[in-house]
């Protein structure tokens, strides 16, 4: 009998992008300045009175940002920065900074209302290098600019925009260099008024296609904060200007492009108690002008990845390391002899060195950002070493602060809640330790704080009163969590903080992966062999983003390994679980011989959304593989799914499994050398397109002729029947 074969393609698109909401960081990161270097983006922000200062944040996808370093450890060693002799630097310290990359070096320029200087820091490596410093005269909201002709300028000012020329190596102000007011930057003409809340500041200058573009922020009376752009063919003018963005107060920042040629503006918005928060605005070029797409800061945009938990700005800390996580900053300069991570290993110990009348003047308060729309911070605190009159605990830090703490008086302990300097409630403690918690509700523009305590870490009791939060200009920053200890009667007491946990609610724990470099290597030391079976949990050792990517960066299953991938225990062995779209793992594999291999994967899915895709050395190896529901709302039933046949070259390669549809548990997968086709002899005459009867049963073969199974059409097309039967996207022969 003549054998007629039908060639059928089952196709699927791989979508490896995410819909991300603005604000891109719902946390206090104001006065942003951004630069792209290669495939990475770097951003700096205002520090105020905190130490260390000028955080440098890094991203490879514009969605997930991490603090990777600071431009300085100590801005100045004076009474203001040290909280000594009744002086402070609240709301001062360092303000709007500028980051640039030039001839292999990063430059960060920041002005200080405390020192009266502008500090220029330089390094070849923002993550682990040392920084040099040059001090310049004070320039308000300065923007550093390196031109193609070797000249270096600072553009700055409030109201009017000025410029000053630096030496070619940015080592100081150039003697006899050019300086003055920038012509053509009359903001009154651009916005059509002479009435302002803030006339003009926040200068940032860029050169694109041979022209110069100066961005500033203005706040006209009766309108919202507005981003202005000026354009000139000459660096020092004459400029002409127009409004770049006037939408919901999103303004102040600069522009940059991606390696793919897309353009964005990173700006920020004053958003109440949570602080001043960044928005990412897609833009385009129109008639030579930069234009915000649709004239809006969009509610959502498409990026390669999702933001990190807590927007990458916060992390829980068990204080197991001998160094603090980079997410921590001290309120003013710390006294390094009065805090320790080694005196009681596994704890942060704070020791008092003097008497203070209130938390506002206390030294060594360790702070971390809050984030919206809701977050919760809590601590485990032991006060055995406290002196009478001491108070230690957790604060929601801003001018209108509130805190919950342990207080020792006359040898007895109590939990207290304070609103500012006023005690609201005191509750006796049965021992000398407690768990303390603050929940922050931080929608855009408003906020509240609620305070709790527990003696066992499980049964939480409210204490004091809920307070309304306000963003005020005394501290001039969004609310932060702070770990504190101060003395009112006798110095020298200490308290031990066992851990600090932060999350979106009281049970969530955000643990960002360590930024320490973990050398990439196969798990167990040797590449996985192909042909052979590969256990999903044996992905390569290495950093997040290099050997794997997991959204929450914590092993939710708690089994087998200690890094971020979620691993669950099975009756025999382990599986990767709790997966979300966009997560992935990589294995170093050794393909013993070039050949065609049959690929099968063993997985479980309690829903209908699951799918995966394999990549080899960065290129798609398979199409998207649907993982059909194996049991309703259960991930305990594992089944084998065919991914069809793939051709692999011999040698060592990097294999990636990408989760393209959420909620798939993966146990293992296997590559087996495809059998020689002996069931079918192919010829042009035998390969035809044809329609099968509506209820036909057809046999399915791979392109090598291997029999794969049988499907019943049941009135649908062959492609639909193959999908329903669990066949992976690909090409098949039907008979």
N, C-alpha and C positions, 0 to 999 in steps of 0.2 A: 504494500500500500504506500502510495506517495505521502511523504510526511511534510506537511505545511507548517512552518513555524511563524509565529507572530512576534515581532520585536516591540517591547513595551518599555517606556521610560517612566519611572516614578520619581518626580522631582520635588525638592523642598529647598527653600531659601534659608540661609543661615543668618540670623539677626543677632549680632553681637554688640548691640547698642542698648542704651538705657534711657528712659525718659526721666529726667532729673528736674526737680523743682527749684525755683528761685525762692528765697535767697540760696545761693550756692553754699554758703556757710552761715547757718543760723546761730551765730556766736559773735562776740565782740572782736572784730578784726577791722578797725577803722583806718582811714587814710591810706588805702592800699596803693602800692606801687608794684608793678609786675613786669617781668622780663622773661623771654624765652631764650634758652641756651640749648641748642640741639633739639632733642626730643623732650626736654624737661622745662617746666615753668617754675619760676621762683618769685615769691611775693614777700614783701615786708610790710610792717604795720607799726602804728604808734605804740609806745611802751608806757608812757607816763612815768609813774614813780616806782615801777616794778623793776626787779633785778633777777636774772640777767635781762638785757635789753635788746631791742630791735630783733624780734623773732624772724627768722628766715624760714618760710614755708615752701614746700616743694610738692609738685604734682607732675604726673606723666600723662594725665587724661583730663585735667581741668575739673574733675568731679571730686576726686579723693586727694586731700591735702594733708600733709604732715609737717610739723615743726621739726626741722633738721639741724638747727643751730641758732646761735645768737651772735650779733655783731660785737657785743661787749658783755663782760661779766659785771663790771662796775663802771657806771657813767662818771661818777665823781665821788671822792672820799671826803665828804664835808657834812656839816651838821644837818643840812636839809635832807640829803640822801640817806643819812644814817639815823634819822629820827632822834637826834640828840638836842639837848638844851632847848627844848620847846619848839624846835623848828621841824619842818617837814617839806616834802616835795609833792604832796597830793595835787593832782591835776597839772603837774609841771613835768619834771624829768625830761624825757625826749618826746617830741611830737612827730608830725608827718614826715616820713622818711622816703628816700629815693634809692632804688637799686638799679644798677647798670652793670653790664659785662663788657669789658674792653681789653683786647689783646691778652686774653687768658686770665684775666683777673675780674673778680666781683668787687664792686664798689658800693658801699652803703653810706648815704649822707643823711644825717639826722640833726635837727636843731634842738637846743635845750633852753627852756626858760629858767632852769635852775642854774646852769653854768654861764648862761649868756653867750654861749659859743655854738658854732655848728661843727659837729664832729664827723669827719670823713674816715671811714674804716675800709680796709682793703685786704683781700685774701684770694688765694688761688683755689681754695677748697672750703666752701661754706659749711660742709658737714664735719670735717675733722681738721681743717687747717687752722693756723694762727692768724690773727687779725692785727694789722698795723693801724695806727691812728694818726691823723693830722687834724689840728684844730684850726678852724677858720672863724672869721667874724660871724655874728649871729645873722642868719637869713631865715625869714619866716616861710614855712612850707617850700623848701628848696627842691629844685629838680636838677639833677646832674646830667650834663650832655656832652658827649664826645662827638665832634664833627669829623667828616671824612678828611678834612685838610689838616688834622692833628690838633686843632684848637679845642679847648675845654672850657665850658661855661657852666655857671649856676644861674638858673632863672628862679625868681622868688618874689614874694611880696604879698601885701594885703591891701586891697583897693587897686593900686597900680602895680603892674608887673615890672620888675627891674631885672638887670643882668649884671654879672661880673665875670671877668675872664680869669681862669686859673692857669698855672703853669702847665706845660704839655704833659707832665707826669702827675698832675693833680696834687702836687706837693704843697701848694699854697696859692695865695692870690698873686697873679702875675704883676710884677712891677711894671708900670706903664701900660698895663693891659686895658682892654676896652670895658667900659661899664656905663650904666645909665638906665633910663626908662625905656621900656620897649614900646615902640611906636605902633599905633593902630589897635591897641588892646583896650579900647574904651567900652566897657561893659554896658554903660548906660545906653549907648546906641544900639547894642545888640538886643537887649531885653526890653527896651522902650520905656524906661523909667529911671528916675534918680532917687527912688526910695528903696532902701534895702535893709534887710535884717543882717545879711553879710554881703558886702558889695562884691568882693572878688578875692579868691585865694586858691590854694591847692594847685599851683602851676605844675604841669608835666608836659615836657616837650619831646617830639619825635620827628624823625626824618623819614619820609616815605617817597620813593620814586623822585628823589631830587628836590622835594619840597618840604617845608617845615610846618609842623602842626602843633600848636600850643593849646592844651586843654586846661580849663580852670573851672571852678565852681562858683556860682553866684546864687544868692537867695533874695530875690526881689520881694518886697512887701506885698502881701496879698497873694503870693504864689508859692510854689514849692521850691525846694533846692533844685538848681538847674545846672546842667553841664554845658559849658560853652566850648567851642572850638574856634581857634584862629588859624589862618593859613597865610603863608608867605613864601615867595621864592628866595628870599634872603633871610638869613638867620636873625638878623637884628631889625628886620622890618623893612618896609611898612606891611602890617598885617591887616587882614579883613576878617570879620568874625560872624558867626551865626550860632544858633542854639543847636547843640548836638542831641540833648535829651532833656525833656521836661515832663517827667512822668513819676508821680508818686514819691518824689523826693530822692530818687536814685541818682546820685551824682558824686563827683570827685574820684578821680582815678586816671587811668590811662588805657592805651590800646596796645595790642600785640597780635601777631599772626601765628598760625599753626604750621607745622611742616607741610600740611596738605594745601596751604594757601587760604584757609578760612581766617576771618578776622573777628576779634572780640574786643569789647571794653570790659574791664573789671572796675566796678564802681561800688559805692556803698550807700546805705540808707540809715538815717537816724531812726531807731526802732524801739525807743523806750528802754525799760530796765534791762533787757537783754544786751543792749548796747548798739553799736553802729556796725551793721552787718553787710557783707559783700553780696553783690548781685552780678551775675555774668550776663552780658548783653551782646548778642550777635550783631554784627555790623557789616556794611558793605561800602563800596566806593561808588559814588555817583557824581559825575561831572567833576571828578578830582577831589570831592569832599568826602570825608567819612560820615556815614549816615547810619544811625541805629535802625535796625530792621523793624519796619512797621511803626517806628517812632515810640517803641515801648521797651520796657524791661519785661521780658516775657515771664509768664507764670511757670512755664516748663520749657525745657530745651533738650535736645538729644545729644548725649555724650557717650563715649566708649564704656563708661562704668558708672556705678552708683557711688554717691558719697560714702565715706567711712562712717561707722557709728559715731554719734556725737560730732559729726562733721570733721573727724580727725583732730579735733582741738582738745580732747579730754581723754583720760584713761584712768581706770582703776589702778591701784598700786598696793601690793602686799608688802612693800618695803623689804624685799628679799635681796635686792641689789645693794651694792655699796655706793652707788651713784643715783641721784634723783633722775626720774624721767624728765625729758625735755618739756613736757606739758606743764610742769611746775614752774612758778615764779614767786619770788619772795616779795612781800610788801616792804618796799625800801631795801636798802642793803642789809643782808643778814649779818649777825655776829656769828662767825663760823665756829667759835669755840663753845657755842651754846646750842648746837644741834648736832645730832649724830645718827648715822645708820649702822654703826658698828658697836656702840656701847651695849646695846641690847639687840643682837642680831635678829632680823625679822621684824623690827619695829623702828619707827621714827621717834627719836627721843628729843623733846624740846626741854631746855633748861632755862630758868629765868636768871638774868644777870643784873637786874635792877628792879626798882619798884615803879609801877605805873598806876595811874588813877583810873585808866580805862583801856579798853582794847584799841581805841583809836591811836594811842601813842605807843602801843606795845611793839617790841621788836620781834623778829623771827616768826611772823605769821606767813605760813606757806599757802599760796593761792593757786587755784585752777579756775579756768573759765566755766561759766554755766553755758547752757545751750537751750534752744527752743524747739518746739513750742512748750515742752515740759521736760523737766529733768529732776533727778533725785540724787542727793549726795549723802553718804553716811559713813560713820567711823566706828571703830572699836577702840575704846580708850581706857587705859589703866592709869589711875591716879594715885597709886600707892606711894609714889615718891614726892607727892605735892606737900607744900608747906601751908600752914594756916594762912588764910587770906588769898590763896592762889585760885585762879579760875582757868580751866583749860577746856577746849571743845571745838565746835564747828560754827562758823559764822557765814552768813550771807552778807558779803562785804560791799558796801557802797556808803555814801554819806548817811542815808537812812538805813542803817544796818540792823540786823537782828541775829541773835545767836542763841545756841543751846549749849550748855557746858556742865562740867562737874566743878563744884566749888567745895573747898575744904575750910571749915571754920571750927575752932575749938576741938579739933581732932575728929570731927564727924563730917560726913560727905552728903551732899545733896545735888540734885540736878536743878539747874536754874535756866530760865529763859529771859533774855534781855531784849528790849527794844531800844536801840540806841544806848544811852547810858542809864536807862530806867529798868529796874527789875520788874518783871511782870508776874512771874510765878517761881516758887521754889518747892521741890518735892524731896523728902528724905530718901537717901539711898541705903540699902541694906548692907552694901559692901563699898569697895573703893573703885569699882569699874562700871562702865555702862556703854551702851550702844546709842549713838546720837544720830539724828537724821533731819535733813531739811529738804522739803519738796518745793520746787519752784515751778510756778505756772507762768510761762513767758510768751504769751501771744504778742504779735507785733503791736507795740505802743503801750502796753500795760503789763502788770505782773503782780503776783502775790507770793508770799512765802509762808509755809506752814511747818511747825516744829514738832519733833517727836523724840521720845526716848524709850529704851527697852533695857531690862536687866538680863535678858537671855538671848537677845538677838532675833527673837521671833515674835514676841507679843509687844507690839508698838503702841504706845500711849501718847496722845497729843499733850502738849504742854504750852502754857502761855496763850498767845493769841495769834491769829493769822494777821499778817501785816501787808499793807499795800506798798508796792515797790515803786520807786521813782528814779529816773535817770537825772542826776543833778551834776553841776559842773565843778563841785568841790573836788571829788575824786576823778570826774570826767571819764568814767569808764563803765562798762556793763557790770552787772553783779557777778561776783566771783565767790566760789566756795573758799573758805580759809580755815586752816588748822592752826590753832593758837594756844598759847599758855602765857599768862602774865601774873605777876605777883603784886600784892598790895600791902603786905606786912613784912615779909622776909624773903630776900633773894636766895636762889640756890636750889629751889625745888624743881622736880622734873616730872614729866608725864610721858607715857609711852603710847604711841598710836600704832596699833597692830596692823590696821589696814584702812584704806580709804576706798570706797566703792562709789562709782557714779554710773548712772544709766538713765534711760528715759522714764523709768518708774522705780519703785522701791525694791523690785526684785530683779531688775535688769542690771547686768554688770558689763561694762565696756572695758575690754582689755585690748589695747592696741598692741600689735606685735613690736618686739624690740627692734630698734634701728641698728643694733650691732650687726656687723657683717657676718653672716653664716656662710662659709664656703659651700658652693654648690657641689653635690656629690650624689651618686646613686645610693639609695637606702640599702644598708648592709655592705656597702663598699664596691659591689660589682654590678654592672648593668644587667638588666633583665634580658634573658635570652629569648629570641624569636627564631624558630617556632617554640611555643611554650605558653604556659599560663602565668598571668601577671595579677597579683593581688592588688586591688585598688588602694588599700591602705599603705602600700609600700612605695608611695610616690617619693621623689627625690628629696633629700635633705637640702635645705636652703632657705633664703629669705622669702617672706611673703612678696608676691609680685615677680619672683624669679623661679621658684620651684612649685608654687601653688598660689591660688588666690581664693580667699574665703571672705564673705561679706562681713561677718562679725568678729573675725580674728580670734575666736575662742573655740576650743573643742567642746561643742555642745554635748556630744556623746560621752566625753570624759574618758574614753578608752584608748589604749595602745600607745598614743603619742601625745606630746605636750604642746604642739604648735597649733595653728589656727584651724586646720581642717577638722570637720566634725566626723568622728569615728564612733560607730556603735558596735556593741558586742552581739554576736550571733551564737547559736547553739554550738557551732564549731567555727571559731575564727572571728573575723571582724568585717565590717563593711563601712564605706563612706556614706553618711546620711545627712539629713537636714539640709539638703542642697538647695541652692537658689540659682536662678538663671544668671549667667555671667561668671560663676565660680569655675575654677579649673584646677587640674593637677597635671604634673609632668613626670615622666619616667625617662631615665637614660636607658636606651635599649640597644642590644647588639643583635643585628639581623645576620644570621649565620650564612645565608645564601640568598642571592637575588632570586625572587620567585613570586608567584601569585599565591596569596594566603587567604584562607577563609577566616573571617573574623566573627567571633561570637562574644556576647556580653551577658553576664548574669546580673540581673537587677530586679528591684521591686519598686512598685508604684501603687500608692493608695488612691491616686486620682488619675485624671485623664490628661494632665498637662505635661507629663514628663518627656524629655528628649535629650539626647547627647550628640556630640559630634567629635570625631577624632581628627587630629592634625599631626603631621610629621614635619619636623623642622620648620614650623611656622606656616606650612601650606596645608589646605584641606586634604585629608586622606579619605574621608567619607563624606557623604551628604548627612543631613540631620537624620538621626535614627530615633524614630518614635519608640518610647517605652510605654507600652500599653498597660492599662490598669491591671495589676496582678491580684488585687483584693480590694474590696471597698473600704476606704479609710483605714487601711492597715498596710504596714510596710514590712510585715513578717513573712510574706510569701514571695520567694524569689523564683524567677523563671529565666530561661535562656532565650535570648533574642539574636537573630542573625543580622549581621551588618553587611552581608554579601562578601564579595571577594575584592581584595586590594593587592596592588603590586608594590612590593617593598624592595629597595636596593640593599645590597649587603653593606655591613659596616655599622658603626655606632651612630645613633640618631637620638633626637629628642621627640618623644611621643607625648602629645597633650590630649587629655580628655576634657572637653568643654561641656559644661552643663548648659544646654540651650533652652530647656524647659524645666521648671522647678519641681522639687519634691520627688527626686529619684534617689533610691539607695543603690549603690553599686558595690557588688561583692567582688567579682573578678571578671577578666576578659581573657580571651585566648586566640592566638594565631596558630593555625594549622596549615601545612602545605596543601594547596588545593589538589584534589585528585585529578589525574589525567582524564580528559573527557572521552568516555567510551560509549556513552549512551546515544550520542547524536553525531552525525556527520553533517557538517554545515556546507552549504553550497549556495551560490546566488539563486539558484532555482528553488531551493528549499526555504529561503528567507523572504517572507512576504508580509505585507500589512493586510490584516483581515479582521472582520468583525465576527465575534463569537455569538451564538444564540444567547438570548437573555438569561437563561437558567443553566448555561453550560458549566460543566466541571472542567477545569483546565489544569494541566500539570505545569509546574514552574521550574525553569532551569536557569543556572547562571550562564554568563557569556562563554564560559569554558565548557559548557555542556553538562555540568553537574546537576543532578536532580535535587531540587530544594523542597518540593512539597506540592500540595494540591490546593486549589481554591475553588469555591463555588461562587459564580457571578451574582446570582440572586437578583438579576435585573439591573445591576449597576455596571459601570464600565470596568474593564480589566484593571486600570490603574486604581480605581476606588476599591476594588476587591482586594488588591494586593496591600494597600494601606491598611484596610480593616483587618487583614489577616496578620498584620505585624511585620510585613516585609519592609526593610529599610529603603529609603529613597535610593534609586539606582536604576540600572538597566537589566532587563530580564527577557528570557525567551519563553514563550508560552506555546503549549501544544495541546 
